[in-house]
Amino acid sequence: METGPTETGFAAALGAWRDRKGPLAHALSAAVRDAVVDGRLPAGTRLPSERELARTLRLSRGTVVTALTRLRDDGWLHTRHGSGSVVRLPARLTERTTPWSLDRGGADGADLDLTLAVTAAPHEAYLAALDRAAGRSAALLVDSGVATAGLPRLRELLAERYTRSGLSTRPEQILVTSGAQAALTLLVDHLHTDRRRPVAVESPTYPGALAVLRGRRTRLLPVPVSAADGWDTAYLTAAVRRRNPQLAYLIPDFHNPTGAHMSAATRAEIARLPLPVIADETMRDLDLRTPPGTEPHLAGPAVIQVGSASKILWSGLRVGWIRTRADLVRELRHNPLQAQLSPPPLEQLIAAELLGGGLDAVLADRRERLRAQRDHLAGLLDGTGWTYTVPGGGLALWLRLGATATATELADRAAGRGLALTPGPLFAADRATLTHHLRLPFTATPDVLTRAVALLRACVADG
């Protein structure tokens, strides 16, 4: 829907734009662009006419025309004859797999931020889902809005997805949470009742999971996993027998950060372990193989699946879920944390709209882009001497560096050049190992990846 601000309202949205350096036309176009990004001028806003802008901003009409032409050429403005000009986000921002903000700087003021393996929202699909969700929200607004096990439609859709992928599931086996990390928090709080017994975790593993476990002062039992060799089930079985962990947290599908993918035989062995296993399936749909594989879920009587919309759709959509026995769902509903870890009803409604229609097309597009970016990054790393296994899916490459510098030293050098990176020890259960490993997400655009690797090569050369 197009809206139009008053001339004075438009001027106020631009702020102190005349303080910018350079020609007035360039300063004005930059101010309009920044106002759109910041939300002060929402996409779809119709601008005042050129004559009105020139009068309000005390500029020549030629300066206004130059600024608007610049915005139009850069994709920030769309003009229709007889209808005026409307601000918008350029396609290069909406048709990409990585958030634009990470290319503009993120961690500690870095120019390039490769610390996060996250995706941008599927822009058009998300906006369409948002519109449909708003149209369906009337019934929500006459309800209490208190936390439940999840909206019935969303639980049904999730159960259907599991069933279609070979794991028969009923809606009452689904508990909706505010993300996979929230699901893990709730499960650990409910299941880890004996603090003397450790929790088995892969090393390396997802830092968010380590934060949850460390926040509860949980003793950790590290289990090695590698991109090349995967999981050592003999080691894991012996560790379970020797250390008697109360539960295990594993990432079987395109493991974060190694990219390892668990074989069907390994899944069957782990499912027989005599303890509850939390299987984080957040990356499962990011299968970049051609064609995608058909490995079964890590499943069994004691296995609990955890999923999330954050990687396949958008980190800003805080909707995750637990798939487990119906009786355990009922128990979890009585945990005082459950209400705090439940997403708002409207978020669930948006998730249901995205999962209920068009998700296959979104995933196909994401996989194609990520596959190309993965291969581009792998090509850039040729000749560096660093070793890695190209993963069949997921969002990152797990690099083993040469002996010239540790990952922490290299990350410090890179930070000095404006590149933020995540060194291996952050993924280590013991905080001390993996000193020669580095995670490089391939969610960034090819040009950003090219710049990042050039900076890394320069850091190595300087060392």
Secondary structure, DSSP 8 states (H G I E B T S, - for coil): --B---HHHHHHHH-SGGGSSS-HHHHHHHHHHHHHHHTSS-TTBB---HHHHHHHHT--HHHHHHHHHHHHHTTSEEEETTTEEEE---HHHHS-SS-HHHHS--GGG-SEE-S-------HHHHHHHHHHHHHTTHHHHTS-----S--HHHHHHHHHHHHHTT----GGGEEEESSHHHHHHHHHHHH---TTS-EEEEES--HHHHHHHHHTT--EEEEEEETTTEE-HHHHHHHHHHH--SEEEE--SS-TTT-----HHHHHHHHTSSS-EEEE-TTTT-B-SSS------S-STTEEEEEESTTTT-TTS--EEEE--HHHHHHHHTSTHHHHTS--HHHHHHHHHHHHSSHHHHHHHHHHHHHHHHHHHHHHTTTS--B----SBSSEEEEE--TTS-HHHHHHHHHHTTEE-EEGGGG-TTSSS-TTEEEEE--S-HHHHHHHHHHHHHHHHH-
